[in-house]
Amino acid sequence: MKVLLLGLTNERRSSPWLVIRGIAFALAAIGLRTLIAPSTVSAHERWFTLDGPYSAPTWCLLLSWPVALALLIGSGTVVILALAQRWLGDPLWPRPPILQRMETSAAAILGVQTAITMIFMASRLDLFVPNIKLPHSASGLLIAAITIVAAFSFITGVLTRWGAMITLCLVVTALAFAPWYAVLEQVLFVGIALYLVAVGRGVMRYGDVVEDHRSVWADRLRPYALPVLRITAGISVLVVAFTEKLIDPALGVTFLETHERFNVAREAGLTWFTDERFVFAVGIIEATAGLALLSGFLPRVVVLALWFPFNLGIAFLPAEELIGHLPILSTMYVLLVRGTQGIPPPSAQRTTRTPLLRPEASQSPVAPAVPGTATSRS
């Protein structure tokens, strides 16, 4: 610990401030969108509803009209995004310069915010989320302790890659305590762990060592880290849209019975907009968001659009809503500020344009060094 503190107080001590500024930016974005867009509310119904006959999805509803409508709208949105990207000629539009500067601390923000969620849930004998319960026994305490150790590796930046591999094992362990679909909802943690294995925690120096040394296999994984993070985020959002709304509307209706203000359409006077219709509408929106993330087209535009539904439930629900969403919020931050190295601007693509190139087609970039800041290998 003494070595760590000395490393943080050397001439490169400005690095921690990059992390603080990045976290402040993320929190400010949450508050801003909560204030300006009170008409769309999304939440994890399973986190705030007691177990009952409505808890399990009704699989036959996979052939229902809401699911068909969700797939139709989602597919149409992907086509629109693809055409927009072709027209813009830039898969990373928009490109404000500030996003490139904020990328330096992106991996650290991802690690720290994910760790906060893991520690909070483990302290309540939950694994990753409130609906994956650990047993109140020695085995449950052991798994919680292992989770906290892995989380602290994300916070400190010491042995982060080992903590990430432990997290992968914990995701598999969750299958012993929850249905497979509940664990699949949290596949985002797999993407976060693989990203940290490949890229590292970043903005961290102790002694003469920049974070923990990369191995050859971590370097091989590095080009795929960002696509895996984006794809697992899209899968998580898509699965939740189905398992908590589209094929389990009873769960959503039960949630709305105790949280009446969430049906904002009915609150606005649209009495025909029943709780079930509201659940289906939110499910369609979430499914569309998941498909858009999976497509990889204009990811920055998709992420900016996602801030609305993912933040508005925070003002109306207990702390679990905010803390439980920190991993997806930090993932969105990474996808938003990721660097542009290897993806030339439209002016450089006029002669040889590849308009449908996904932003992850090149290797994960290294942000340019900023004078007065620490360099990072992530």
N, C-alpha and C positions, 0 to 999 in steps of 0.2 A: 504493500500500500504506500510506503514511504517513497519507493521508486516511482510509483504512478503519480504521486503528488508532485514530485520534483520534475517529472516529465511534463506535467501540465503547467508548471510555472516557469518554464524556460522561455527562450525567445519566441517560441511558437505558441504562446499561451492564448493567442487569439482564436484558436480552433474551437474551444468550447463555446465561444460566443456565437459562432456560426450555428451550432446546434440550438442554442437558446433562441436566436432570431428565427430559425426555421420553425421551432415548436410554437413560438408566439404567432408566426404567420398562420400556421394551421389552425390554432385556436381562434384567432381573429376571423378567419374565413368561416369557421363554424358559426360564430356569433352573428356575423353579417348575414349569412343566408337564413339563419333562424328568424332574423328580424324582417327581411325583405320578402320572404316567400312563405306566408303562413297557410297556403292553400293546399299543399301536398304533404301528407304525413305518412311516414313508413316506420314500422317497428318490428322487432322480433316477437311475434305473438307468443311463441313457445316459452320465452323467458319469463313472461309475466302471467301465465295461465297455469292453473293447477292441472295435474294429470287427470284425464277422464276418458270417456268413450270417444271423444272428439280428437284425442291426441295423435292418433295414427292416421296417415293419409289414406284416402279412398282411391285405390289404384285404378278402378274402373273409370274414374273421372278423367283419366288421361285421354279418353275418347270424347270428351265433352266439348261444347262450343266455346267456353272461355279459353280452353287450352288451344283450340284451333285458331281462335282470334289472336291469342298471344303470339303464336308462331307466325301468323300472317303479318301482324304489325311489326314484330321483331325482324322478320326477313325483309320487309319493306324498308325498315330503318337502316338495315345493313346495306341494302342497295343504294339508298340515298347517300349514306356516308361514303360508299365507294365512288359514286358519281361525283360527289363534292370533292373528294380527294383528287380524282382525275382532273376536275376543273381547276382546282387550286394548284395542282402540280407539286404539292408539298405535304408529305404525310405527317409532318410535325407542326402544321399550322394550328394556332398562331405561334409566333416566335418572339415574344418580348425578351430582350436581353437579360432581364432580371432572373428569368427562370434558369438560365445557364449558370448564373452565379450562385443560385440557391442549391444547385445539385451537389455541391461539395459535402453538405451535411445530410443528404437524403438517406443514405444507408443507416446513419446513426439515428435519425428520427424514426425510421422503420423499426430498428432494433429496440429503441427505448420505449416507444409507444406499445409495441407488441409485448414487451416485458411487463409493463404496467398492468396490462390485461391479464397476463399469465399469473402474476403475483397476487392480484386482487382475487381472481377466481380460486387459486390454490388456497388462499387464506380462508375461504369458505368451503373447502373440500369440493370444489368444482374443477373440472378439467377444461380449460379454454373458455367455456361458456356456462351459463347457469343451468342449462338443461342436460349437461353431462355430469352426473353426480358421482363422486367418489365414495366408497364405503367408509363409514365411521369406524375404522379399525386400523390396525397397524399398517396393513397394506395400503390403505387410502392415505394415511399420513406419510408413508414413504414416497408414494407417487407425487403427492403435493410437494414434499421436500425436494424431490428431484426436479420438479417443474420450476421451483423457485431458484434452484442452483442454475438451471439453464437460462432462466430469465435474467439473472444477475450477470451472466456472461454477455448478454446483449447490452446491458446497461454500462458495464465497465469497459467492454471491448477486449477483455482478456479471455482467451480461449473461446472466442465467439463461434468459431466453426465447430468446435466440439459441442457447444451448447445447442447449435442448430441441428446437429445430428441427433442429439438427445431429444430434441423437439420432434423430429421425424418419428422416432420410436414411440414418443408419447401419443402421437396421432394414431398410430397402429394400436397402442394400448387402449385407446378410447373405445375401440370396438367391443371390449369386454364389459363396458358399462353403459352403452347406449346403442340404439338401433343403427344399422349401417347408414341410413339416410341422414340421421342426426350428425354422424361423423363426417359424411360427405359434405354436409353444409359447411364444415370447418376445414375443407381442403385448402383454403387460403393459407393456413399455417404451414402446409407442405411447401407452397410456393415461397413463403417468407423464409423458411428454413433453408431451402435450396438457394435462394438469392443470397443469403448471408454466408452460406458455405462458399459460394463462388466469388462474391464481391468482397466479403469481409464487413466488419462493422464501421470502419472509416473514422476519420477525424480523431485519431487516438494515437498517442505516443507515450511509451514508457521506456526510460533509458535511451538507448540507441536503436530501439526496435519500433517500427511502425506496425501497430496491431500485431496479430500473430502471423507467422510466415505462411505464405500460400504454398500449396503442394501442386504437383503437376496435374492431378485430376481435378483440382479446384479451377485451375486455369482452363482446362478443357471444358468445364461446365460453364465458365464465365460468359461465352457468347449466347448461351441459352437462358441465362438467369432472368433477364427482363421479360422475354416471352412467357416463361414459366410462371413468373409472378402475375402477369396480366391474365393468362389463361386460367390459373387457379382462382383468381379473384372473380373472373367471369363465371366460372363453374359454381362458386359459392353463391353468388347473387342469383344465378339461374335456378339452382336447386332450392334455395329458400323460397323463391317465387312459387315454385310448384308445391313443395311439402308443407308450407305454412299458409298457402292461399289458394292456388288454382285447384289442387286436388285435395285440399283439406279446408274448405270454406267454413266448416263448423268451428274449427279452431279460431279463425278470425272473428266470426260472429260472437263466440264466447268472449273473446278479448274485448270486443266493442261494447258488450253488455256492461262491462265494468269501466270502460274508458270511452264514454259516449262522445266526448269532444273530438275524437279522432275522425268521426264521420263528418268531415267539414262540409260535404255537399248537403247533407241533411240539415246541418246547423245553419247553412245559408238559405234554407227554405225549400230545398228540393226534396219534398217528402217522398217522392216516388223512388229516390235513390236509397234503397234499403241497405241494411248492413251487409247483406250477402253481395249485392251489386258493388258496394264499395270495396269489399274484399277482393272481388274479381278484378275490379279496375286497378287496384294497387298491384295485384299479382301480374297483370298484363304489363304495367309500367316496369316492374322489377325484371320480368322476363325479357323485355325489350332491352333493358340496360345490360343484362347479362350477355345477351347475344351480341350487343354492340361491342362490349369489351372483348368477347371471344373473337370477333371479326378482325380486330387490330387496325381498323381504318380510323383515321383522325382521333387517336386516343386522347389527345389533350381536350378536344371538344367534348368527347364522351365523359371524361372525368369532370369537367366543369359542369356539365349537365347533371351529373350524379350527386353533386354536393347538396342539391335541394332535398331529395327524398331521404338521404342518409343522415341529415342533420336535424330535421325538423321535429322528430320525435323526442329529441333530447330535452326540450323545454317542458314536456308533459309527463315524463316518466322518471323513475328513480335513477340513481347514479349508474346502475348496471347498464343502462342504455348507452351512455357516453363511453364508459370504460370498456364495455363489450365491443364497441365499434371502433376503438382506437386502431386495431390492426388494419381494418379496411380503409380507414381514413388515412393512415400513414402510407398504405399501399397506393392510394390515389395520389398522394403527395409525390411519391417516387415516380409514378407514371406521368405526372404533370411536369415535373422539373427535370426529368432525365435529359442528358446532354444531347447536342445535335451533331457531335463529331461523327463523320462518316455519312451523314445525311445532308448533302449540300442544299443551300437555299434554292428557290425557284430560278433565280437569275443564272445559276450555274448549271441548270438542267435543261436549258432551252435547246441545246443541240442534241443531247442524249438523255431524254427524260424517261424515267420509269415510274409513271404516275401511280401505279397501284402497289409500289414497294412499301411494305410494312416497316415501321421505324425500327424494329428489332432485327432487320435483315443484316445489319452490320454488327460487329462485335460491340459489347457493352462499352460505352465511351469512358474516357477519363477526362474530367473537367479540367480546363486550362488553369494553371496555377495563378492565383491572385496574389499580388504583392502583399506581404505582411501576414499571410495566412499559412497554415500548415499544409503540406502536401499529403495526399492520401493515395494509397494503392487501390482503393475501392472505386 
